[in-house]
Amino acid sequence: MRITSTFIPRPSRCLASSALAILALFSCAVSAQSAPQIVAYVFPQNSLIQPAQIDPHSITRINYAFANIQDGRIVTGFADDPANFAFLTSLRNQNPNLTVLVSVGGWLWSGGFSDVALTQQSRARFTQSVMDFLTLYHLDGLDVDWEYPGQPGAGHPFRVEDKHNFTLLLSELRNRFEAEKQKTGRRLYLTIAAGASDEFLAHTEMADVARSVDTVNLMTYDDYEPGDGPITGHHAPLFANPSDPRKASADASVTAFEQAGVPANEILLGIPFYGHTWASVADHANGLYQPGKSGPAAYAPFSTIESTMLNHGFIRFWDAAASVPWLYSPAQRTFVSYEDPQSIAAKCKYVRTHHLGGVMFWTLEDDDPARTLLKAIDQSLH
């Protein structure tokens, strides 16, 4: 906006210009707060992250997976973690709005959470270790990936008390983070990765949890996995296909979390950058909702799907009801559930339409070298 009238006296023009400048700054601040977040999980494991892997301008937050828990304290999970933290935090020089969080736990390393959350003393010990960890590596916060409170997950110890203790753990972490902000002005973010299921909701107090966390990273994927059931299916459908026996969908999960007390603007919709493949699938209905078995490559990164399956004997189909694609090879009798730019655009439109907080995805490493899926998110949301 500019002032075109020549009849404004100089003092008034200055006041008007100042008002416009303040309004512009306010508008930018509101825009920054309301813009959908793009949260990337990175999982380098025993390798160094290379500069070409990450475009800091296409991402608003990085969740580094995973830190572990030992003796009730957060610890690094891999030898290269310190070097990777240093690299990731240096990206803030290119994008000052980028935040870097460490994600603790995950499917295999959630075994210590039940003990950590059990008592006030154990929670205080863990919280202090988190503060020390974030300070040491100059990180912007913590992502708690407890899979899952009150449930065994990958065979972990669990207790009935986990349901309330999960709430207490997050509340005490939030209180400590707020105290740090009051003391130093340093804002620390607290987020969780949440299972997109009724079981997760039944074992948590999400309305109370929502008061402590900045975002709930909703893992709206793996609805169908090879070996987890007798038939094929979409592992990350946006909406339920009427033919789906499970009636699974991201939309249903979002609705359930909102009904459980989580504000829409705290929910980040999970997008998988990988697919699942089933073998021995008969050539009927192009393989969808048909009996199948876990094949040798049941977990397929998008980069592998793109380079070895698309246009390599696999036919692409689009499920208009579920808003996701799938691949089927009659010759190989193989079914593939995955994401592509079309399905990602549909999910991002859903995020905007339903005023969600944004998206998160697992993992950056699974995208192709051209960053096809990340670009689809960036173009759809920003």
N, C-alpha and C positions, 0 to 999 in steps of 0.2 A: 504494500500500500504506500502511496505517496500523496503529499498535499500539493494540489495544483493551483489553488487560489492565490492570486497576487495581492489580495486585500487583507491578509493576516498580518498585523503588526509584528515586528521582530520579537518582542517578548512573548506574545501568544504563540508565534511559530515555534519558538524554542520550547515552550511548554508543551505544545502539541507534539513536537518531535520527541521530547522526553517521554511523553505519555505513550507514543507509538513504540518507542524503544522498549519501555517497560512491558507493554502489551506483547511485543514480539518475544521478549525473553520469557514471559509467562506462558505464552503459547508453545514455545519450544520445550519448556519444562513439562507442561502438561502432555505434549506429544511424546516426549521421551518416556514419561511414566506410563502412558497408555499404549504405546507401541507394543505389539506382540513380541514376546521373548522367543529367541531361538537358542535352545540349550543343547549343546553337543556333549555327549559322553565320549570320552577317549579312553582307550584301553590298550596302551602300548605293551603292557606286561614286561617282558625282558628285552626291551629295545628302546632306543633313543628316538624321540619324536623328531622328524626332519622338518625344516622350515617350510618346504613345499607342501606339506600335508595340511596346513591350516591357513585359511584366510580369515584373519581376525575381524575383518569388516563384515563378514556374512554371519557372524555368531555374536550373541549378546552375553552368553555365559558358557564356560567350559566346566564340565564335571569330570574330574580325573578319577578314574577307577583303576584299582581300588586300594584304599588303605585297609589294614587288618586290625584286629584287636588281640593284644597279648597282655596277660596279667591285669586285665581291666583297663588298659590304656590303648589309645590309638597309636599305631606304628606304621611305618612304611611297609609296603607289600613286596616291592621289587628293588633290586640294586640300583637301577637307573632312575628311581623316583626323584631324588634330589635334583639331578640334572634336568629332568623333564619339568619339574616345578619351576626351576630357574628360567627355562626357555618360555614356558607358558606365561609366566608373570611378566616377562619382558615384552610380550605382545601388547601389553597395556600402553606401551610407548606409541604404538601404531593406532590403537583404539582405546582411548582413556575410559570409555564406558564398558569395556570388556571386564567381566569378573571371572575369577578362577576359583573354583571350589574343589575340595577333595571329597570323594564319595567313599564312605566306609562301609564295609560289609560285602553285600552282593550275595549271589546264590550260594557260593562255596564258603564265604568267610563271615557268615552271620552267626556262627556258633557261640560267640562271646556276648551277644547282646542281652540275653536273658539275665545273665549274672551281672552285667554292667548296670542294668536298669533296676535291679532287685531292691537296693536299699539307698537311703540318702547318702551314706558314705560311699557306696560304690558309684553312684551317679556323680558325686562331687569329684571323685578320683578321675573318672573318665572325662568330665567336663574340664578339669584343670589340664589334663593331657591334651585335650583338643585345643585349648587356648595356647599352650606351649607349641603345639604342632603348627597352628596357623601363623603364629608369630615367627617361628623359625623359618618357615618357607614362604612367608609374605603372601599368604592366601586370603581370599575374601570371604571364606565361610565353609560350611560343612553340609554335605548331603548325606543323610542317614538312609542307608539302603538295607534295612532289616527285613530279611526274607525268611520267616514272617513272624510277627508277634503272635504268641499263642498257638503257633503251628510249627511242625518240624522242618518245613522247607526241604533242604537236602539232607535231612537226618540230624538236625541240630537239636540241642537241648531246648526245651520250652516249658513254660508254666502258665497256668490259668491267670496268674497275677500279671503276666506280660501285658494284658489289655490295658490296665490302668498304669502300669509302670512305664509303658511306652509314652503315655501322655505326660507323666511326671518327668521323664528324661528330657523330652523336648521342651517342656516348660522351663526346666532349670537351665538348659542350654540357652534358651531365649533370654532368660533373665541375666545370665552371665554376659551374653552378647550385648544386651542393652546397657549393662553396667560399663562395659568396655567403651561403648559409644559415648556415654556420659563422661567418661574419664578422659578419653583421647580424641573423640570425634570420629573414630574409625568405625564405619558401619560393617557389620558382619552378617552374612546371609545364612539362613537356616532353611533347608529344603529336605523333602523326603522323596524316595521312590516308593510308589504304592502299587500293590497288586490290584489289577482291575477286576476284582471279583467280589461276589457277595461274602465269600469266606473272609476276605481281608477286612471288609466292613464289619462283619460280625465279631471280629477279634480286636477291633480298635475303637477308639472314641473320637471319631473324625471331627465332630463339631468342636471338641476341645483341642484336638491336635491342630486344627486350622487356625486357631488363635495364636499359636506359637510359631508357625512356619510361614515362610514367604511364598513358597509354591509347593504344590503336590504334583510330582512328576508321575503321571498316571501311565502305567505300563500296559497300554492298550494293544497288546500283541501276544503271540503264542496262544491264541484261542484254540487253534488246532496245531498239534505237533506230531510228527511221525513217531509211532510207537506209543503215543499217549491215548490212542483210541483206534477203533477198527477202520475208520474211513478218513478220506481226505477232506480238506475244507480250507477256507480262507483263514489265515492266522491273524490278520489284522483288518477285518471288515469294518468300514465306517458305519454302515447300517446293516440290519439283519436281512438276509435273504429268506423269503418265505419258505424255501426248500431246506433251509439249514435246520437240522434236528436240534441243535443247541440254541438257536436263535441268538447267537453271539454278535456283539457289535460294540464299537467304541461309543456310539451314541447312548446305548443302554448303560454303559459304565459311567459315562459322564453324568447322566441323569441320576443314577444311583448315588454317586458321590455328592451331587448337589443336594439331593434329598437327605443325605446324611449330615448336612450342615457345612459343606465346603463351598465357599463362594466361587462363582464361575471364574472370576479373574485370578484365582489362585491355582486353577487347574491348568496344567500343561499336558496337551494331548501327545501321547507317545507314538512315534513313528519308527518302524524297524527299517534299518538299511540292509536287511538281510532277508532271505526267504527260506522256506522249508520245502524239501522235496520228498516225494513218496515214490517207491518203486512197486512194480507188479500191479499196476493200476489198469484195469480193463478199459477197453475203448468204448465206453458208454458215457453219455452226457459230457463228453470231452474230459472225462476224469474227475469231474467235480462231485463231491459227496459219494465217492465210490470206495470200495475196500482197497486198502493199500498197505504197504509195509515200509518200514524205515530203511532207506537205502544207504549206500556208502557215503553220500554227501548230504545228509539230512539237513544240515545247516549250510546254507549257501549265501555268501556275501553277494550284494548286488553286482559288484565288479565281476564275479565269476558268472553270475546269471547272464550278464550282458555280453561277456566275451565268449562264453562257451555254449549258451543255450538259445538266446534270441537270434533268430535267423540261422540257427544251426540244427535244424530238424524239429524245433519246437514251434508250435502254433500259439500265438497270443490270443486270449479271449478276454472280454470285458464283461464283468457282472454289473449291470446298470443298477440293480437293486442294492447291492452291497458297496458299490463305488470302488471296486478293486479289480485288478487284472489277475489272470493266472495263465500258466503255460501248460501245454500238454504235448507229449510226443507219442503218437500211436506206435511208432516203430520201437521206441525204447520203453513204452508203457510206463512213462514217468510223468508225474503231476508236480507242478511247482506253484506255490503261493508266494507272492512277493509284492513289492511296491514299485511304482514307476512314476514319472512326472505327472501323469494324468491323475492317479490316485492321490498323490501328494497335494496337487492343486485343489482337489475336492476336500481333503482334510483341512487345508489351510482356509478355504472358504467357510467350512464349518466352524473353525476357530473364531473367525471374524463375526460370523452370523450369530454365534452363541456367546460372544464376548468373553471367550476364554483368555487365559493369561498368555497363551502362546503354544509352542510345541517343544518337545525334546525328542532326541533320537538316539538310538543305539545301533551301531557306533560309527564314528567318523571314519574309522579304518575300513569299513565295509563298502563305502562309496567307491565309484570308479575314479581313475586318475583325473578325469575331467570335472569331477565333483558335480555330476549330473543331478543327484538327488538334493544336495545342499543348495545348488543353484535354483532348483524348482521351489524349495522352501523360501529362499531369500526373495525371489521374484514374486511369489504369491503373497508374502507378508510385508515386505518392505518396498 
